[in-house]
């Protein structure tokens, strides 16, 4: 990437002038300021060693295409005057009227060395760049920080708001956003933020990635409305840690992608962790849209996305994967805060809140054509890896579509059999109610699915012709059900195309005709407390109480209560574990 050549002469002049000391430069149109333009102050700072400070008065500076090249500096806006000792407002830097470049470009060395650059109290807007980073471009080795700032209404080829490009791996390039808002930006890929072979951290109560858009012109573009992140083409990795968004809309909201990943698109060789450190504010991906994977799309080898206590809700896909989509070897996990691998500081939601939730996502084309995978869709076109989703202690409810879970096939050539490894494992979870979903599972492309200690109920397809459809379609895969409840009286369990194998044990179900004879299968009413109003706990006398052995060693139920409570007045069938997602207390 080319840099303005003027810095060569500036640096040479600085060396000839002898050593200088770190300095404070002030920018404003009034008397007492050291410079009238921001770039002039940056150029002056370039001559001094050490970490310099640029203070900018409140107001709007137009035609900005600012560059910091391999120099430690802190840029702070919002000063009431050049004599003010503290910042109390915000400064707008606008690219309107400038040439096609980012509003602010921060460069570190490409191959060795490092810089530290801090930016705060700035609004970066109206930037236009045909390549990467409309508002802010971070490129090269260094630690970069964006604090108390807004990046809005910018446009670029990729990273409409922000682009972070690592030249030597994520261990050498990082951007930390604290209390930052990235909104209403546009790009072909990565409407809000693009990260390549670098590390992104987002934190702070005010942080939001909202109303951004990725509009592509082909089936391979238009990915990542809010965030687009991947490793580099030479095997370099990328990572992101996302904690924040203390707002009802959530951290990712109302972003749109014309193809994949409305909220976020995560590519190959990437590790992403999403969690919350504030009990009242779960990390939300909400009201995002895309053709596939409206909430989040993860695809590619060596890709792991982990979500602790997250809420993925009210996202809309037109073709599949309303909430989540895992493809081509990606591993995607939703986990409780008590998970041993949770990042330091991860907390469970406040008492009375339901987090770790997939809720109200839709898979609907044209407003009336139901599509599969309203909550989760999986696919795999890479025979050397397995696409996999794990849901541990998750509430999956209120989805609208042909199915709650589904797989799909995107063949790379006409000979592709679409039978590459795909896995879905659900444990300790409630899949209920989903009154506007026609079926629970639809896996025509060989997904191996399991559901242990699950409650599956309230899947009706109400009013849309789904009331008589099977609860589960599964044509080529293996389905394992254990220690659970499947209860939808009046509907067949399986369609005419049944799985290669159904393995079931310790199950209460409304229809046992699709199961081979095995141990501890019953068709008794599980006696939910109030299924009509969404309470799927067990009443006293339920046949699901004290009915199985805790073969998985689950320590807690979905509510976080101790998992095995042996009721003294209830005879044990095979053990003291209650079937389904909830353990009945003493």
C-alpha positions in Angstrom: 0.0 0.0 0.0 1.5 3.3 -1.1 2.2 6.1 1.4 2.6 9.8 0.7 6.2 10.4 -0.1 6.5 13.7 1.7 7.4 11.9 4.9 10.8 10.9 3.5 11.9 14.5 3.3 10.3 15.4 6.6 12.1 12.6 8.4 15.4 13.5 6.7 14.9 17.2 7.8 14.3 16.0 11.3 17.5 14.0 11.4 19.6 16.8 10.1 18.1 19.2 12.6 19.3 17.1 15.5 17.5 15.5 18.4 14.1 16.7 19.5 11.9 16.1 22.5 8.3 14.7 22.6 5.9 17.6 22.3 2.3 18.7 22.6 0.8 20.3 19.5 -2.5 22.1 19.4 -4.8 22.5 16.4 -7.4 25.2 15.9 -8.3 28.3 14.0 -7.8 30.7 16.9 -4.8 32.4 18.3 -2.7 30.4 20.7 -2.8 27.2 18.6 0.4 25.8 17.3 -1.2 24.7 14.0 -4.3 25.5 11.9 -4.5 22.1 10.4 -4.4 18.6 11.8 -2.0 17.3 9.2 0.4 20.1 9.8 0.5 19.2 13.5 1.0 15.5 12.6 3.9 16.4 10.2 5.5 18.5 13.0 5.2 15.6 15.4 6.8 13.3 12.9 10.1 15.2 13.5 10.2 14.5 17.2 11.2 11.2 18.8 9.0 9.7 21.5 5.3 9.8 21.9 3.8 13.2 20.9 0.3 14.5 21.7 -2.0 16.3 19.2 -4.8 18.3 20.8 -7.7 19.4 18.5 -10.3 21.9 19.4 -14.0 21.1 19.0 -15.6 21.8 15.6 -15.5 20.3 12.1 -12.4 19.9 9.9 -13.3 19.1 6.3 -11.3 17.6 3.4 -9.4 15.4 5.8 -7.2 12.6 4.5 -4.8 12.4 7.4 -1.7 10.2 7.7 0.4 9.1 10.6 3.4 7.1 9.4 5.4 4.9 11.9 5.4 7.3 14.8 4.1 7.0 18.3 1.4 9.7 18.8 -1.8 10.4 20.7 -4.5 12.3 18.9 -7.3 13.7 21.1 -10.2 15.9 20.0 -12.8 17.8 21.9 -10.8 20.6 23.5 -12.7 23.8 24.1 -9.7 25.9 23.2 -6.0 25.4 22.5 -5.3 26.5 26.1 -7.7 24.0 27.6 -6.0 21.3 29.7 -8.7 18.6 29.3 -11.0 17.4 26.6 -14.7 17.8 27.2 -16.3 17.4 23.7 -15.9 15.9 20.3 -14.1 16.9 17.1 -15.5 16.0 13.7 -12.9 15.0 11.0 -14.7 14.8 7.7 -13.4 13.4 4.4 -15.9 15.5 2.4 -14.0 17.4 -0.3 -10.9 15.3 0.1 -9.4 12.9 -2.4 -10.3 9.2 -2.3 -8.5 8.1 0.9 -9.5 7.2 4.4 -10.2 10.1 6.8 -7.4 8.9 9.0 -4.6 6.4 8.1 -2.4 5.0 10.8 0.7 3.1 9.6 3.1 0.9 11.5 6.2 -0.8 10.2 5.5 -3.7 7.7 8.2 -6.1 8.9 9.9 -5.2 12.1 9.5 -2.7 15.0 6.2 -1.4 16.3 4.2 1.8 17.0 1.7 2.8 19.6 -1.0 5.2 18.4 -4.0 6.4 20.4 -7.0 8.2 19.0 -9.9 9.5 21.1 -12.8 11.9 21.1 -13.1 12.0 17.3 -15.9 11.6 14.8 -14.6 10.2 11.5 -17.1 10.7 8.8 -17.7 11.1 5.0 -14.5 9.2 4.1 -14.4 7.5 0.7 -11.8 4.9 -0.4 -11.9 2.4 -3.2 -9.8 0.0 -1.2 -9.7 -0.5 2.5 -10.9 1.7 5.3 -13.3 4.6 4.6 -13.1 6.3 8.0 -10.0 4.7 9.6 -7.3 2.6 8.1 -4.8 0.7 10.4 -2.0 -0.9 8.6 1.2 -2.6 9.8 2.8 -3.5 13.1 1.7 -1.8 16.3 -0.8 -1.4 19.1 -3.6 1.0 18.0 -6.4 2.3 20.3 -9.7 4.1 19.4 -11.6 5.5 22.4 -14.7 7.5 22.9 -15.1 8.0 19.2 -17.6 7.6 16.4 -16.9 6.2 12.9 -20.0 6.9 10.7 -21.2 7.3 7.2 -18.0 6.3 5.5 -17.6 4.1 2.4 -14.9 1.8 1.1 -14.2 -1.3 -1.0 -13.7 -3.2 2.3 -14.0 -2.0 5.9 -16.4 0.9 5.2 -15.9 2.3 8.6 -12.6 0.7 9.8 -10.0 -1.6 8.2 -7.3 -3.3 10.2 -4.6 -4.9 8.0 -1.9 -6.9 9.7 1.3 -7.4 7.7 3.0 -9.9 10.0 0.2 -11.6 12.0 -2.3 -10.9 14.7 0.5 -11.0 17.4 2.0 -7.9 15.9 -1.1 -5.8 14.9 -4.0 -5.0 17.2 -6.8 -2.5 17.4 -8.7 -1.9 20.7 -12.0 -0.1 20.5 -13.3 1.2 23.8 -16.7 3.0 23.9 -16.7 3.4 20.2 -19.6 3.6 17.8 -19.3 2.2 14.3 -22.5 3.1 12.4 -24.0 3.6 9.0 -20.9 2.7 7.0 -20.9 0.9 3.7 -18.6 -1.5 1.8 -18.5 -4.4 -0.6 -17.3 -6.6 2.3 -17.2 -5.5 6.0 -19.6 -2.7 6.1 -18.6 -1.6 9.6 -15.2 -3.2 10.2 -12.8 -5.4 8.3 -9.9 -7.2 10.0 -7.2 -9.2 8.1 -4.5 -11.1 10.0 -4.8 -8.8 13.0 -6.4 -8.8 16.5 -9.5 -6.8 17.3 -10.8 -6.0 20.8 -14.1 -4.2 21.4 -15.1 -3.3 24.9 -16.9 -0.5 26.8 -20.5 0.3 27.7 -21.1 2.6 24.8 -19.6 0.4 22.0 -22.0 -0.4 19.2 -21.6 -1.8 15.6 -24.9 -0.8 14.1 -26.7 0.0 10.8 -23.7 -0.9 8.6 -24.1 -2.5 5.2 -22.1 -4.9 3.0 -23.4 -4.8 -0.6 -21.7 -7.2 -3.0 -21.9 -7.7 -6.7 -21.4 -11.5 -6.8 -22.1 -14.6 -4.8 -18.7 -14.3 -3.2 -19.1 -10.7 -2.0 -21.5 -8.9 0.2 -20.3 -10.5 3.4 -20.1 -9.1 6.9 -22.5 -6.2 7.4 -21.1 -5.3 10.8 -17.8 -7.2 10.9 -15.7 -9.1 8.4 -12.7 -10.8 9.8 -10.3 -13.5 8.5 -6.7 -14.6 8.6 -4.3 -13.7 5.8 -3.8 -15.6 2.6 -0.4 -16.8 3.7 -1.6 -18.7 6.7 -1.5 -15.8 9.2 -4.3 -15.9 11.8 -6.8 -13.3 13.1 -8.7 -13.0 16.3 -11.3 -10.9 18.0 -12.5 -10.5 21.6 -15.9 -8.7 21.8 -17.2 -7.6 25.2 -19.5 -4.6 25.5 -22.6 -2.9 24.1 -24.6 -1.8 27.2 -27.6 -0.8 25.0 -30.9 -2.5 24.4 -30.0 -2.9 20.7 -26.8 -4.8 21.6 -23.3 -4.7 20.3 -24.3 -5.8 16.7 -27.7 -4.5 15.5 -29.5 -3.8 12.2 -26.4 -4.5 10.1 -27.1 -6.0 6.7 -25.2 -8.1 4.2 -26.4 -8.9 0.7 -24.9 -12.4 1.0 -23.5 -13.8 4.3 -23.1 -12.7 7.9 -25.4 -9.7 8.5 -24.0 -9.1 12.0 -20.6 -10.7 11.5 -18.7 -12.8 8.9 -15.8 -14.9 10.3 -13.4 -16.5 7.8 -10.7 -19.1 7.9 -7.9 -19.2 10.5 -9.8 -17.0 12.9 -10.7 -17.3 16.6 -13.5 -15.1 17.9 -14.7 -14.8 21.5 -18.0 -13.0 22.3 -18.9 -12.6 26.0 -20.1 -10.1 28.6 -18.5 -8.8 31.8 -21.7 -7.0 32.9 -24.5 -9.2 34.3 -27.3 -6.9 33.1 -26.0 -6.6 29.5 -25.6 -9.8 27.6 -23.7 -9.5 24.3 -26.4 -9.2 21.6 -26.5 -9.8 17.9 -30.0 -8.4 17.1 -32.1 -7.5 14.0 -29.3 -8.1 11.5 -30.1 -9.4 7.9 -28.5 -11.5 5.2 -29.3 -14.2 2.8 -27.3 -16.8 4.9 -26.3 -16.5 8.5 -28.1 -13.3 9.4 -26.8 -13.1 12.9 -23.4 -14.6 12.4 -21.7 -16.6 9.6 -18.5 -18.6 10.3 -16.8 -20.5 7.5 -13.4 -22.0 6.8 -10.7 -24.2 8.3 -9.2 -23.4 11.7 -12.2 -21.1 12.5 -13.6 -21.2 16.1 -16.3 -18.9 17.3 -17.3 -19.1 21.0 -20.2 -17.2 22.5 -20.7 -17.1 26.2 -24.1 -15.9 27.6 -24.9 -14.4 24.2 -28.3 -13.4 22.9 -28.8 -14.0 19.1 -32.3 -12.7 18.4 -34.7 -11.3 15.8 -32.2 -11.7 12.9 -33.6 -12.4 9.5 -32.2 -14.6 6.7 -33.9 -14.9 3.3 -32.4 -18.3 2.4 -31.2 -20.0 5.6 -29.5 -19.7 9.0 -31.5 -16.9 10.6 -29.4 -16.9 13.7 -26.1 -18.8 13.1 -24.4 -20.5 10.1 -21.3 -22.7 10.3 -19.7 -23.8 7.0 -16.6 -25.5 5.6 -14.9 -26.6 8.8 -15.9 -23.8 11.1 -16.7 -24.6 14.7 -19.3 -22.5 16.4 -20.2 -22.8 20.1 -22.8 -21.2 22.5 -21.8 -21.8 26.1 -22.7 -20.8 29.6 -20.5 -18.5 31.6 -19.4 -21.3 33.9 -17.6 -23.0 30.9 -13.9 -23.5 31.9 -12.7 -21.9 28.7 -14.6 -18.6 29.2 -12.4 -15.5 29.1 -11.4 -13.9 32.3 -14.2 -11.6 33.5 -17.0 -13.5 31.8 -20.1 -13.4 33.9 -23.6 -15.0 33.8 -26.6 -12.8 33.2 -28.4 -11.2 36.1 -31.0 -13.2 38.0 -34.3 -13.2 36.1 -32.7 -12.7 32.7 -32.6 -15.5 30.1 -29.3 -15.4 28.3 -27.4 -17.9 26.2 -30.4 -17.6 23.9 -31.3 -18.1 20.3 -34.7 -16.5 19.9 -37.0 -15.1 17.3 -34.8 -15.5 14.3 -36.5 -16.0 10.9 -35.7 -17.8 7.7 -38.2 -16.5 5.2 -38.0 -15.5 1.5 -40.3 -12.9 0.0 -42.3 -12.7 3.2 -44.2 -16.0 2.8 -41.8 -18.8 1.5 -40.5 -20.6 4.6 -36.8 -21.6 4.4 -34.9 -24.0 6.6 -32.6 -23.3 9.6 -34.4 -20.4 11.3 -32.0 -20.8 14.3 -29.0 -22.7 12.9 -27.8 -23.9 9.5 -24.7 -25.9 8.6 -22.9 -26.8 5.4 -19.6 -28.2 4.3 -17.9 -28.3 0.9 -14.5 -29.3 2.3 -14.1 -33.1 2.8 -11.0 -32.7 4.9 -12.7 -30.9 7.9 -16.0 -31.0 9.8 -18.4 -28.1 10.2 -19.7 -28.3 13.8 -22.1 -26.4 16.1 -22.3 -27.0 19.9 -25.1 -25.6 21.9 -24.6 -26.0 25.7 -27.3 -24.8 28.0 -29.1 -22.7 25.4 -32.8 -21.7 25.1 -33.9 -22.0 21.4 -37.3 -20.5 21.0 -39.7 -18.5 18.9 -38.2 -19.1 15.5 -40.1 -18.8 12.2 -39.2 -21.0 9.2 -39.5 -24.4 7.7 -37.2 -25.8 10.4 -35.3 -24.7 13.5 -32.1 -26.5 12.5 -31.0 -27.6 9.0 -28.1 -28.4 6.8 -27.5 -27.3 3.2 -25.1 -28.0 0.3 -23.0 -25.6 -1.8 -21.2 -28.0 -4.2 -17.9 -26.8 -5.6 -18.3 -29.0 -8.7 -21.0 -31.3 -10.3 -19.4 -34.4 -8.8 -19.6 -33.1 -5.2 -21.7 -35.6 -3.2 -22.6 -33.1 -0.4 -21.9 -35.7 2.2 -18.9 -34.0 3.9 -18.7 -34.2 7.7 -21.2 -32.0 9.6 -22.0 -32.2 13.3 -24.6 -30.6 15.6 -24.5 -31.4 19.3 -27.0 -29.9 21.7 -26.8 -30.5 25.5 -28.8 -29.3 28.5 -31.0 -27.1 26.3 -34.6 -26.2 25.7 -35.9 -26.2 22.1 -39.3 -24.8 22.9 -41.6 -23.2 22.0 -41.2 -22.6 18.3 -44.8 -22.2 17.3 -44.1 -20.8 13.8 -41.5 -23.4 12.8 -42.8 -26.4 10.9 -40.1 -28.9 12.0 -37.3 -29.1 14.6 -34.6 -30.6 12.3 -34.2 -31.0 8.6 -30.9 -32.7 7.6 -30.8 -34.0 4.0 -27.0 -33.7 3.8 -25.7 -36.2 6.4 -25.5 -34.1 9.5 -24.7 -36.2 12.6 -26.9 -34.6 15.3 -27.3 -35.4 19.0 -29.5 -33.9 21.7 -28.8 -34.9 25.3 -30.9 -33.6 28.2 -33.0 -31.6 25.8 -36.6 -30.6 26.0 -38.1 -30.4 22.5 -41.7 -29.2 22.4 -44.1 -26.6 21.0 -43.0 -26.9 17.3 -46.3 -26.4 15.5 -46.0 -24.5 12.2 -49.2 -22.9 13.5 -51.5 -21.7 10.8 -49.1 -22.4 8.0 -49.9 -26.0 7.1 -47.2 -27.4 9.4 -49.4 -28.8 12.1 -49.5 -32.3 10.5 -45.8 -32.4 9.3 -43.2 -34.5 11.1 -41.4 -33.0 14.0 -38.0 -34.2 12.5 -36.8 -34.7 8.9 -33.4 -36.4 8.6 -32.6 -38.3 5.4 -28.9 -39.2 5.5 -27.4 -38.5 8.9 -27.4 -40.1 12.3 -29.7 -38.8 15.1 -29.0 -39.5 18.7 -31.5 -38.6 21.5 -30.8 -39.3 25.1 -32.0 -38.3 28.5 -34.6 -36.0 26.9 -38.2 -35.1 26.1 -39.8 -34.8 22.7 -43.4 -33.9 23.1 -45.7 -32.8 20.2 -48.8 -34.9 20.4 -50.7 -35.5 17.2 -47.8 -35.2 14.9 -45.5 -38.0 13.5 -42.0 -38.0 14.8 -40.2 -38.7 11.5 -41.1 -38.1 7.9 -41.0 -40.7 5.1 -37.3 -40.1 4.7 -35.7 -41.3 7.9 -32.1 -41.1 9.1 -29.6 -43.8 8.4 -29.7 -44.4 12.2 -31.7 -43.2 15.1 -30.2 -43.9 18.5 -32.4 -43.2 21.5 -32.3 -44.0 25.2 -33.8 -42.6 28.3 -36.5 -40.7 26.4 -40.1 -39.5 26.9 -41.7 -38.9 23.6 -45.2 -38.5 22.1 -44.5 -41.0 19.2 -42.2 -44.0 19.5 -43.1 -45.6 16.2 -39.9 -44.3 14.5 -37.5 -45.7 17.1 -36.0 -49.1 17.3 -36.8 -51.0 20.5 -34.3 -49.9 23.2 -34.1 -49.2 26.8 -36.2 -46.7 28.8 -38.4 -45.2 26.1 -41.8 -44.0 27.2 -44.7 -42.2 25.6 -46.2 -40.8 28.8 -47.2 -37.1 29.2 -44.1 -35.3 30.7 -46.4 -33.0 32.7 -44.9 -29.6 32.0 -45.8 -26.9 34.4 -47.4 -24.6 31.8 -46.3 -25.4 28.3 -49.0 -23.0 26.8 -47.3 -20.1 28.5 -43.7 -21.3 27.9 -43.0 -23.0 31.2 -41.4 -26.4 30.4 -40.3 -27.3 33.9 -41.6 -30.6 35.3 -44.6 -31.0 37.6 -44.6 -33.4 40.5 -45.4 -36.9 39.3 -43.8 -36.4 35.9 -42.5 -39.6 34.4 -39.4 -37.7 33.4 -38.3 -37.2 37.1 -35.6 -39.5 38.5 -35.5 -41.4 35.3 -31.9 -41.9 34.1 -28.2 -42.1 35.0 -26.2 -38.9 34.5 -23.9 -40.4 31.8 -22.5 -37.0 30.7 -21.8 -36.0 34.3 -23.7 -32.7 33.9 -23.2 -30.6 37.0 -26.1 -28.2 36.4 -29.5 -28.0 34.6 -30.5 -25.2 32.2 -31.4 -22.9 35.1 -28.0 -23.4 36.7 -29.3 -25.5 39.5 -27.7 -28.8 40.6 -28.3 -31.3 37.9 -29.0 -34.5 39.9 -31.6 -34.1 42.7 -32.9 -37.5 43.9 -36.4 -36.9 45.2 -36.9 -39.3 48.1 -40.6 -39.8 47.3 -40.1 -40.5 43.6 -39.0 -44.1 42.7 -36.0 -44.1 40.4 -36.3 -45.8 37.1 -32.7 -46.0 35.8 -31.2 -43.3 38.0 -31.8 -40.0 39.7 -31.4 -37.7 36.7 -34.5 -35.9 35.4 -35.0 -36.0 31.7 -35.0 -32.9 29.6 -33.5 -29.5 30.3 -34.7 -29.0 33.9 -34.1 -30.8 37.2 -37.1 -30.6 39.6 -35.9 -29.3 42.9 -36.8 -30.7 46.3 
